[in-house]
């Protein structure tokens, strides 16, 4: 069992930076897509050969991890925060997030034209953050993945009841971020497959046990079967005996339909329960102390946000960051109402 605070898992999974901040990385990727789409054409006329945002770095540029070659770049840091116990089983962190869009040096004429784009960048970022989605940004976890549950497994001459360690895909038997339809994909192998159905079982979005049978369409493989039920978690697959051992198949899931149509829900993937848009932005300058050299000053846009994240204790490994928590974007009036209710 593990704890999760926002998008941070405690203890950190093997291979993950224990000091990392995955939520800021997701938020930065989202804003990079928004700004590049909104300003790409205008930027290319002034600064050809580069995107408005080339790099996203979850770090403080004034203290560490600054390289002028990364510019223009988005730097995201948490500048302060507070913890609050809202109820016996509800503890949250409310953090201030600073976003800096730092621009590279440029001749004065180009810099003047380029800096005028900061207003458009700030408005585009604010609008998409309030909406919570942008059609041009889809998180990898929302895409279809043919072997997310089980990677390629050879066909067997005996019936198999698969689950647990057999589900060795990236998701495996862990919960999906959002409920999806199950898929089975078979490689091409003449005469290798039985035409008897494969039974898939798991949980739906409400935690109820569901199951359905998917029937192969050809003994020669080369097909993908898609179920009709949406699973929040796949736990079991009953596979009948196959004709030959020369085939192989995988178990996966379809794409998130809302994300495919409207873009992914950024707060869900960033582990943010509520984004309070009391944000301000400003045209500013950032001073970077260069080792053994004079300080350098860079033009930048600064955007401030407030994010609320929940602490979920003793969750199952693999549980989605906001499993069972409503994602909400509040305006200031709503926030005041909520605070009054809690008091």
C-alpha positions, -999 to 999 in steps of 0.1 A, spaced: 0 0 0 11 35 -7 2 71 -1 -4 97 -27 -4 135 -23 -15 151 -56 5 133 -83 34 125 -58 35 88 -47 50 80 -13 73 62 -13 85 70 -48 82 40 -73 114 23 -83 132 44 -109 113 76 -101 130 107 -88 119 109 -51 124 147 -52 105 151 -84 72 169 -90 53 150 -117 23 173 -114 42 203 -125 56 184 -155 21 176 -167 9 212 -161 39 225 -181 33 201 -210 -3 213 -212 7 250 -212 35 244 -237 9 230 -262 -15 258 -256 11 286 -260 27 270 -291 -7 266 -308 -18 301 -300 14 319 -308 32 296 -332 25 314 -365 32 349 -351 63 337 -333 77 322 -364 76 355 -382 97 371 -354 118 342 -342 120 316 -370 133 282 -363 120 279 -328 86 273 -310 73 298 -285 80 272 -258 109 248 -266 114 233 -232 95 227 -199 115 225 -167 99 219 -132 126 239 -114 136 274 -103 157 290 -130 171 316 -106 186 289 -83 195 260 -105 190 241 -137 193 271 -161 207 268 -196 202 296 -221 201 269 -249 167 257 -235 151 291 -242 123 300 -248 112 278 -218 86 274 -192 99 270 -156 74 258 -130 80 259 -93 60 258 -61 69 289 -41 49 283 -10 20 262 4 0 253 34 -16 221 48 -51 220 61 -73 193 77 -108 198 63 -123 168 80 -111 136 98 -103 119 65 -97 149 43 -63 166 43 -52 190 16 -22 210 4 -28 245 -10 2 256 -30 12 287 -50 27 278 -83 49 302 -102 51 298 -140 79 317 -158 80 319 -196 116 330 -201 126 344 -235 160 342 -251 181 374 -258 171 391 -291 178 424 -309 157 453 -296 134 454 -326 125 417 -324 123 417 -286 97 445 -287 75 425 -311 80 393 -293 72 407 -259 39 420 -271 28 383 -274 29 379 -236 -7 392 -233 -19 366 -258 0 339 -241 -14 348 -206 -49 349 -219 -46 316 -238 -32 299 -207 -59 313 -184 -87 303 -207 -75 267 -212 -67 263 -175 -103 274 -166 -117 250 -192 -94 223 -179 -88 209 -214 -73 218 -247 -81 198 -278 -45 198 -290 -32 182 -258 -39 145 -251 -20 128 -222 -4 95 -231 -25 77 -205 -56 87 -224 -45 71 -257 -55 36 -269 -29 11 -259 -30 -25 -273 -8 -41 -246 -14 -19 -216 -29 -48 -196 -9 -77 -210 21 -77 -234 25 -103 -262 18 -138 -249 21 -169 -270 -10 -190 -277 -12 -222 -256 -27 -256 -264 -45 -256 -230 -70 -233 -215 -55 -204 -194 -69 -183 -166 -48 -152 -167 -45 -124 -142 -21 -111 -115 15 -114 -127 3 -124 -162 -9 -89 -167 26 -74 -173 16 -43 -193 22 -8 -182 -12 -7 -165 -15 -44 -158 -43 -51 -133 -40 -16 -118 -69 9 -122 -71 29 -154 -71 67 -152 -106 66 -167 -128 37 -176 -121 21 -210 -133 -7 -232 -110 -37 -233 -92 -49 -264 -76 -81 -276 -51 -79 -304 -38 -111 -322 -7 -114 -344 -11 -130 -378 -5 -168 -376 -23 -192 -400 -46 -215 -382 -32 -207 -347 -64 -194 -330 -95 -210 -317 -128 -192 -325 -141 -198 -290 -147 -165 -270 -122 -150 -245 -139 -139 -213 -127 -106 -197 -136 -97 -161 -130 -67 -139 -146 -36 -123 -167 -8 -137 -165 28 -126 -186 21 -95 -166 -8 -84 -191 -35 -95 -178 -67 -111 -185 -68 -148 -175 -93 -175 -180 -99 -212 -169 -123 -239 -149 -113 -270 -151 -137 -299 -122 -140 -324 -131 -134 -360 -105 -155 -378 -83 -185 -369 -55 -168 -387 -53 -138 -363 -44 -103 -375 -74 -88 -358 -83 -66 -328 -114 -72 -308 -131 -44 -289 -155 -49 -261 -187 -29 -253 -183 -25 -215 -161 1 -199 -136 -13 -173 -120 8 -146 -98 -22 -140 -92 -55 -158 -86 -84 -133 -90 -116 -152 -90 -132 -187 -102 -168 -194 -87 -180 -226 -97 -213 -242 -72 -237 -256 -58 -226 -290 -50 -246 -321 -13 -239 -324 15 -222 -303 26 -200 -332 3 -171 -324 5 -144 -298 -19 -118 -284 -21 -88 -262 -48 -72 -239 -52 -35 -239 -78 -7 -238 -93 19 -261 -87 56 -259 -106 79 -236 -134 93 -258 -136 127 -241 -99 132 -243 -99 121 -280 -126 147 -287 -118 176 -264 -83 170 -250 -73 154 -217 -84 167 -184 -52 183 -173 -60 186 -136 -67 148 -134 -33 139 -148 -15 166 -128 -30 153 -95 -47 187 -88 -81 185 -72 -90 222 -76 -74 250 -94 -83 283 -79 -80 310 -106 -70 339 -84 -41 341 -108 -22 372 -118 3 376 -146 30 402 -154 57 411 -178 88 408 -157 126 403 -158 145 373 -144 181 377 -132 203 347 -135 236 345 -117 261 330 -141 290 311 -125 322 333 -126 304 359 -147 281 389 -145 244 383 -139 222 381 -170 188 395 -172 160 379 -193 126 390 -204 98 368 -190 61 364 -184 51 354 -149 18 336 -141 8 327 -106 -17 299 -98 -31 283 -66 -36 246 -66 -53 224 -41 -42 187 -38 -55 159 -17 -37 134 4 -49 99 -2 -35 74 24 -31 37 20 -42 35 -16 -36 5 -38 -5 7 -59 -14 21 -93 -45 40 -82 -51 71 -104 -40 104 -87 -76 115 -82 -94 81 -79 -128 89 -64 -122 126 -62 -141 152 -82 -119 176 -102 -133 211 -100 -122 245 -112 -136 272 -90 -142 309 -95 -136 332 -66 -173 333 -55 -175 295 -54 -143 294 -33 -158 318 -8 -190 298 -6 -170 266 -1 -149 281 27 -180 294 45 -196 260 43 -165 243 58 -163 268 86 
